[in-house]
Amino acid sequence: MEETMHNLQGYARTQDAAKYVGLSKSLLEKLRITGKGPRFYKLPGGAAVLYRMEDLDAWVMSGASTSTSEH
C-alpha cells in the first residue's frame, strides 16, 4: 500500500492533510463526519481516506474573509 501512495501525487492522508491546513487530525476527522470539512476520497475496500491537495486549498479559500464582522 505504501508504494501505491507514492504514485498518488497530489493526494494526502488525513494526518498530512490536517498538517497542511493547520488543524489537528482529530478535528479534520470530526469535520469529515459532520460534512463541514474538505472533500475527501475513500479508497475502495479499505479504510484509507485521501484528500486532494487542490480540494484542501479550495476548502481553506472558501473561508476567506475581508472583515471579522463577516462571521
N, C-alpha and C positions, 0 to 999 in steps of 0.2 A: 504494500500500500504506500509506503513512504516514497518509493521510487516513482509511483504514479503521480504523487503530489508534486514532484519536481516538474512534471510535464504540464501541469495546470498553472501556467504563468498567468498572473493577473487575478489569482484567487488566494484567499487566506482562510485558514481555520479560525474558529471562534477566538482563541487566545490571541492570535496575531491581529485579527480584525479589531478586537477590543483595544489593544495597544494602539493601533493605528488611529482610532477615533477618540482615544483618551478616556476610555471607560474601563471599568473592571469587567472581567469575563462574566461574572455572575449577573451584573446589571445588563450586559448585552444579551445574555440568555433570557432574562426576565422580559426585556423589550421584545425579544423574538416571540415569546409566549403570548404577550398581550397584543402583538401586531403593531407595535409602535416603533420597532427598530428597522434597520435597513433590510432590504430584500436579501433573501438567502436561498441557498440550494442544498437540498439533502440528497446525498448520494444514494442511488438505488441499492436496496438490500443491506444498507448499513446505517449506522448512527452518525456518520460523519456529516458535519454541516460545513458548507463553504460559503464565503462571501466574495463577490466580485469586487475588486478594488474600485471600479467606476461606480458601483452601487453604493459603496461606503462614502465615496466623495459626494455623490448626489444627495445622500441622506444628510450628511453634515451640512451641505449647502442649503438644503431645504429649510434649515433652521436659521438661516442668515437674517439678521435684522439691522436696522439702522438706528433704532432707539430702544431703550429698555421699556418704554411705555407701550411697545407693541405686544408685550407678553402679558 
